[in-house]
Amino acid sequence: MGRLLLSAIASVDGYTVDSSGSFDWAHPDPEVHAFVNDLERGIGTYLYGGRMYETMRAWQDMGDSDEPVIADYAGVWQSAEKVVFSSTLNEVTTPKTRLLTRFDPDEVRRIVADADRDVSIGGPTLAAAAFAAGLVDEVWLILVPVAVGGGTPALPQGRFLSLSLLEERVFAGGTIGLHYAVINS
């Protein structure tokens, strides 16, 4: 049985994208990227909403990058299964990917229970649904040293979450990684 993990790169004020929808400020430097790659190696399945899948599917074609951390992450991403929950997408275009038309907490429970590796949930909207169903076990927040003042929050708004700090990591460029167990969502 795996665990359901949320990993998000966010501004220090808690947003994954700014108010214009940009996340250009979130591009990790090689040290942070290598750390994220190592975190993601334990993932056997990614769960995405339609928009997050559309963003992440670019990794399918980055395996031959001249940048080692990019090529490494592409390999990690390509080797994992993907499940996309979307009522707007008609198809998925990457291998090892299946499309479900709606988020179903029971299906997520089954995926996690049947997993021999961890399962990652990607995208704030889908993560909020998973938190509401009490499904998320752990959270990794990679906080970039910028404040964007608004946008899409990494964690669900209007919901009390009790977290217990498991680990922290400070990077040379000022980015901080915070790893939490979810006590109560």
SEGU-553447 format. One record per residue: residue number from 1; chain; y, x negated, z negated of N, C-alpha, C in turn. Coordinates in steps of 0.001 Angstrom, whole numbers, plus 500000, padded with zeros to 6 digits. Layout:
NODE    n  chain     n.y     n.x     n.z    ca.y    ca.x    ca.z     c.y     c.x     c.z
NODE  NUM      A       Y       X       Z       Y       X       Z       Y       X       Z
...
This chain:
NODE    n  chain     n.y     n.x     n.z    ca.y    ca.x    ca.z     c.y     c.x     c.z
NODE    1      A  498816  499154  500000  500000  500000  500000  501237  499116  500000
NODE    2      A  502167  499419  500884  503412  498678  500953  504475  499303  500062
NODE    3      A  505641  498714  500135  506821  499243  499451  507814  499662  500534
NODE    4      A  508667  500621  500209  509733  501003  501131  511004  500285  500705
NODE    5      A  511526  499453  501600  512676  498614  501312  513851  498991  502202
NODE    6      A  515034  498947  501639  516264  499058  502416  516931  497699  502389
NODE    7      A  517205  497147  503553  517984  495915  503668  519206  496240  504499
NODE    8      A  520369  495812  504010  521600  496093  504742  522571  494939  504592
NODE    9      A  523194  494586  505699  524330  493672  505666  525561  494548  505544
NODE   10      A  526384  494285  504534  527528  495149  504258  528735  494316  503849
NODE   11      A  529901  494923  503971  531126  494322  503449  531080  494385  501923
NODE   12      A  531941  493618  501260  531939  493662  499796  532370  495027  499267
NODE   13      A  533054  495814  500101  533385  497164  499661  532337  498189  500100
NODE   14      A  531176  497693  500576  530006  498541  500723  529767  499214  502052
NODE   15      A  530385  498747  503141  530234  499399  504430  529406  498560  505405
NODE   16      A  528559  499237  506191  527757  498542  507200  528495  498413  508519
NODE   17      A  529385  499343  508796  530298  499266  509939  531674  499694  509439
NODE   18      A  532718  499202  510108  534068  499576  509695  534452  500928  510297
NODE   19      A  535673  501362  510053  536094  502703  510477  536141  502865  511997
NODE   20      A  536161  501750  512748  536112  501848  514213  534682  501758  514741
NODE   21      A  533694  501632  513824  532296  501542  514230  531834  500126  514524
NODE   22      A  532679  499144  514266  532354  497747  514557  531651  497082  513375
NODE   23      A  530747  496191  513708  530144  495336  512684  530205  493877  513117
NODE   24      A  531170  493548  513969  531350  492159  514417  531563  491205  513247
NODE   25      A  532189  491684  512192  532458  490883  511000  531173  490571  510221
NODE   26      A  530082  491237  510536  528836  491094  509775  527881  490069  510357
NODE   27      A  528237  489431  511464  527330  488466  512103  527015  487331  511132
NODE   28      A  525755  487177  510736  525424  486151  509735  525468  484745  510321
NODE   29      A  525883  483805  509481  525816  482406  509901  524345  481972  509878
NODE   30      A  524020  480784  510420  522601  480378  510496  521875  480357  509148
NODE   31      A  522560  479981  508068  521911  479953  506753  521514  481360  506315
NODE   32      A  522440  482303  506445  522157  483689  506048  521114  484294  506983
NODE   33      A  521239  484011  508270  520279  484566  509238  518864  484083  508932
NODE   34      A  518704  482789  508619  517382  482252  508286  516824  482933  507029
NODE   35      A  517690  483205  506058  517279  483894  504839  516794  485310  505167
NODE   36      A  517566  486024  505990  517174  487380  506392  515855  487336  507155
NODE   37      A  515705  486355  508044  514441  486223  508778  513272  486116  507812
NODE   38      A  513434  485280  506779  512354  485110  505801  512076  486408  505038
NODE   39      A  513136  487158  504715  512938  488454  504054  512144  489412  504938
NODE   40      A  512459  489402  506219  511866  490352  507155  510432  489999  507554
NODE   41      A  509997  488783  507299  508621  488394  507667  507565  489265  506995
NODE   42      A  507870  489806  505833  506916  490652  505120  506887  492099  505587
NODE   43      A  507726  492424  506566  507815  493799  507050  506768  494040  508134
NODE   44      A  505973  495079  507949  504990  495456  508955  505445  496613  509822
NODE   45      A  506365  497439  509272  506864  498607  509995  508337  498801  509681
NODE   46      A  509114  499064  510730  510515  499437  510590  510651  500927  510847
NODE   47      A  511413  501607  509997  511755  503008  510192  513233  503067  510561
NODE   48      A  513545  503701  511675  514919  503764  512161  515318  505180  512517
NODE   49      A  516616  505453  512395  517212  506602  513047  517513  506195  514484
NODE   50      A  517916  507143  515296  518152  506881  516705  519223  505835  516965
NODE   51      A  520356  505916  516266  521435  504947  516495  521032  503541  516080
NODE   52      A  520356  503412  514951  519937  502080  514501  518899  501508  515465
NODE   53      A  517990  502346  515940  517023  501863  516919  517732  501368  518178
NODE   54      A  518707  502127  518662  519447  501726  519858  520108  500359  519644
NODE   55      A  520594  500096  518454  521193  498789  518144  520122  497708  518073
NODE   56      A  519033  497991  517405  518018  496965  517131  517124  496660  518330
NODE   57      A  516996  497562  519258  516081  497310  520372  516494  496118  521228
NODE   58      A  517721  495659  521103  518156  494454  521825  517310  493236  521443
NODE   59      A  516722  493265  520243  515888  492141  519792  514626  491977  520634
NODE   60      A  514261  492999  521371  513079  492908  522232  513256  491836  523304
NODE   61      A  514499  491572  523693  514767  490639  524788  515378  489311  524336
NODE   62      A  515380  489027  523045  516039  487817  522555  515079  486702  522166
NODE   63      A  513822  486840  522466  512828  485858  522056  512988  484486  522670
NODE   64      A  513672  484391  523795  513845  483089  524439  515235  482503  524196
NODE   65      A  515903  482942  523151  517232  482440  522814  517182  480940  522511
NODE   66      A  518269  480259  522848  518401  478837  522521  518705  478619  521047
NODE   67      A  519116  479668  520349  519400  479572  518921  518110  479853  518152
NODE   68      A  517610  478868  517411  516321  479055  516717  516267  480261  515785
NODE   69      A  517347  480538  515031  517280  481681  514111  517234  483001  514864
NODE   70      A  517845  483052  516036  517814  484268  516859  516401  484469  517418
NODE   71      A  515841  483417  517994  514482  483503  518548  513472  483843  517451
NODE   72      A  513659  483268  516266  512763  483526  515141  512813  484999  514752
NODE   73      A  514024  485548  514580  514120  486959  514196  513551  487861  515286
NODE   74      A  513804  487521  516533  513250  488333  517625  511729  488413  517506
NODE   75      A  511093  487299  517196  509643  487301  517023  509194  488154  515855
NODE   76      A  509929  488069  514752  509620  488893  513570  509734  490370  513940
NODE   77      A  510821  490736  514605  511067  492137  514964  510035  492640  515955
NODE   78      A  509740  491832  516956  508794  492254  517991  507391  492457  517450
NODE   79      A  507001  491699  516436  505632  491796  515921  505407  493028  515043
NODE   80      A  506471  493643  514564  506342  494792  513664  506225  496104  514433
NODE   81      A  505602  497078  513789  505588  498451  514297  506968  499058  514041
NODE   82      A  507348  500029  514860  508599  500742  514667  508342  502237  514776
NODE   83      A  508981  502999  513884  508944  504455  513943  510399  504911  513987
NODE   84      A  510731  505686  515007  512100  506154  515205  512136  507657  514950
NODE   85      A  513016  508052  514037  513229  509468  513736  514511  509892  514442
NODE   86      A  514385  510697  515490  515567  511098  516245  515328  512418  516962
NODE   87      A  516290  513296  516832  516230  514554  517586  516992  514435  518898
NODE   88      A  517665  513313  519130  518466  513157  520349  517837  512231  521380
NODE   89      A  517001  511296  520953  516344  510414  521911  515159  511126  522552
NODE   90      A  514997  510929  523849  513861  511512  524566  512678  510569  524627
NODE   91      A  512964  509269  524501  511901  508271  524571  512336  507002  523858
NODE   92      A  511362  506165  523555  511615  504830  523032  511103  503844  524081
NODE   93      A  511762  502695  524153  511496  501786  525273  510945  500438  524846
NODE   94      A  510554  500301  523597  510013  499030  523127  508547  499197  522744
NODE   95      A  507758  498128  522886  506355  498200  522463  506242  498453  520957
NODE   96      A  505078  498913  520549  504757  499150  519136  505728  500130  518487
NODE   97      A  506219  501092  519279  507241  502023  518789  506807  503446  519081
NODE   98      A  506983  504311  518084  506721  505731  518320  507926  506545  517867
NODE   99      A  508093  507694  518481  509242  508563  518255  508790  509834  517557
NODE  100      A  509487  510166  516467  509287  511437  515775  510609  512193  515820
NODE  101      A  510569  513488  516019  511800  514241  516260  512601  514556  515004
NODE  102      A  512010  514368  513837  512765  514640  512606  512234  513769  511470
NODE  103      A  513098  513534  510492  512699  512788  509304  511803  513678  508457
NODE  104      A  510629  513173  508125  509665  513918  507329  509251  513042  506146
NODE  105      A  509716  513372  504931  509367  512550  503768  507861  512365  503584
NODE  106      A  507068  513386  503879  505614  513254  503736  505046  512246  504725
NODE  107      A  505581  512222  505937  505146  511234  506923  505527  509821  506469
NODE  108      A  506715  509676  505897  507132  508357  505387  506223  507933  504239
NODE  109      A  505911  508853  503332  504981  508532  502233  503637  508046  502790
NODE  110      A  503149  508724  503840  501876  508338  504447  501978  506954  505074
NODE  111      A  503058  506685  505787  503245  505373  506421  503236  504272  505366
NODE  112      A  503963  504480  504283  504041  503472  503220  502691  503331  502521
NODE  113      A  502028  504445  502230  500731  504401  501543  499668  503695  502384
NODE  114      A  499721  503873  503696  498726  503270  504589  499060  501831  504978
NODE  115      A  500251  501383  504632  500706  500060  505069  500062  498947  504260
NODE  116      A  499688  497882  504950  499202  496701  504235  500319  495667  504096
NODE  117      A  501496  495988  504643  502695  495174  504483  503841  496118  504128
NODE  118      A  504984  495558  503780  506118  496396  503411  506681  497143  504616
NODE  119      A  507398  498221  504309  508038  499072  505303  509541  499010  505036
NODE  120      A  510312  498833  506091  511767  498741  505973  512403  499975  506582
NODE  121      A  513387  500529  505883  514123  501660  506430  515497  501169  506847
NODE  122      A  515867  501422  508086  517114  500895  508623  518071  501990  509028
NODE  123      A  519308  501811  508643  520358  502751  508988  520732  503596  507793
NODE  124      A  522022  503690  507503  522477  504399  506308  522123  505882  506269
NODE  125      A  522138  506557  507403  521847  507991  507404  520382  508242  507062
NODE  126      A  519495  507500  507694  518075  507644  507402  517772  507192  505975
NODE  127      A  518409  506109  505549  518208  505623  504176  518648  506676  503161
NODE  128      A  519756  507362  503425  520222  508402  502505  519172  509503  502357
NODE  129      A  518531  509875  503461  517468  510887  503399  516284  510373  502584
NODE  130      A  515964  509095  502746  514854  508506  501985  515192  508414  500499
NODE  131      A  516433  508056  500179  516851  508043  498772  516770  509448  498185
NODE  132      A  517227  510451  498943  517205  511837  498462  515781  512301  498157
NODE  133      A  514810  511781  498909  513408  512144  498687  512728  511244  497658
NODE  134      A  513479  510293  497082  512915  509401  496066  511929  508393  496625
NODE  135      A  512113  507962  497867  511127  507118  498539  511426  505615  498496
NODE  136      A  512666  505233  498280  513057  503826  498393  512685  503081  497109
NODE  137      A  511941  501980  497273  511498  501181  496127  512455  500051  495782
NODE  138      A  512998  499383  496801  513851  498222  496570  514965  498182  497601
NODE  139      A  516038  497494  497228  517214  497353  498084  517622  495884  498125
NODE  140      A  517871  495384  499325  518508  494083  499535  519854  494350  500165
NODE  141      A  520934  494002  499484  522276  494071  500054  522743  492650  500317
NODE  142      A  523097  492383  501547  523658  491098  501937  525152  491359  502105
NODE  143      A  525949  490931  501125  527371  491248  501106  528186  490131  501737
NODE  144      A  528884  490485  502809  529730  489566  503563  531110  489548  502898
NODE  145      A  531744  488384  502769  533019  488317  502051  534211  488846  502860
NODE  146      A  534130  490115  503225  535247  490831  503842  535267  492233  503248
NODE  147      A  536444  492815  503165  536584  494221  502802  537142  494924  504028
NODE  148      A  536477  495977  504478  536884  496646  505706  537626  497953  505452
NODE  149      A  537632  498440  504229  538455  499578  503868  537930  500954  504235
NODE  150      A  536783  501024  504858  536218  502320  505227  535213  502148  506341
NODE  151      A  534461  503189  506598  533430  503140  507624  532192  503870  507156
NODE  152      A  531040  503326  507508  529763  503919  507110  529232  503161  505899
NODE  153      A  529040  503858  504775  528569  503175  503569  527096  502768  503674
NODE  154      A  526778  501628  503076  525401  501132  503069  524496  502006  502208
NODE  155      A  525027  502494  501109  524263  503335  500186  524792  504765  500260
NODE  156      A  523954  505735  499938  524376  507131  500076  525570  507478  499184
NODE  157      A  526516  508202  499747  527662  508674  498980  527295  509930  498207
NODE  158      A  527931  510107  497063  527726  511310  496276  526378  511378  495591
NODE  159      A  525702  510248  495504  524373  510212  494891  524356  509111  493842
NODE  160      A  523888  509430  492649  523740  508432  491599  522465  507642  491844
NODE  161      A  522584  506325  491863  521429  505436  491988  521429  504491  490802
NODE  162      A  520316  504387  490139  520161  503409  489072  519323  502264  489624
NODE  163      A  519893  501052  489579  519254  499874  490154  519099  498798  489098
NODE  164      A  518069  497994  489239  517836  496865  488344  517830  495587  489179
NODE  165      A  518707  494643  488829  518816  493402  489586  517545  492572  489429
NODE  166      A  516953  492206  490562  515751  491379  490572  516061  489929  490929
NODE  167      A  517071  489757  491789  517334  488425  492329  518725  488415  492944
NODE  168      A  519348  487257  492928  520609  487090  493634  520612  485739  494317
NODE  169      A  521350  485673  495404  521439  484431  496165  522858  484294  496675
NODE  170      A  523477  483145  496450  524820  482870  496933  524710  481848  498057
NODE  171      A  525382  482131  499171  525341  481257  500338  526639  480471  500451
NODE  172      A  526583  479343  501126  527723  478431  501221  528972  479109  501767
NODE  173      A  528829  480021  502694  529980  480681  503305  530566  481819  502485
NODE  174      A  530010  482097  501308  530538  483154  500453  529762  484457  500507
NODE  175      A  528800  484576  501403  527943  485761  501448  527028  485734  500228
NODE  176      A  526727  486912  499718  525863  487036  498536  524729  488003  498852
NODE  177      A  523512  487624  498493  522361  488508  498620  522002  489064  497257
NODE  178      A  521883  490363  497156  521519  491031  495907  520266  491864  496138
NODE  179      A  519257  491632  495326  517971  492318  495450  517778  493199  494212
NODE  180      A  517575  494474  494438  517447  495440  493349  516150  496227  493465
NODE  181      A  515601  496577  492311  514573  497617  492240  515297  498933  492034
NODE  182      A  514805  499985  492673  515398  501314  492481  514704  501931  491273
NODE  183      A  515488  502211  490256  514963  502806  489020  514946  504327  489138
NODE  184      A  516041  504856  489674  516169  506298  489779  517104  506611  490934
NODE  185      A  516658  507461  491829  517551  507879  492912  517673  509367  492850
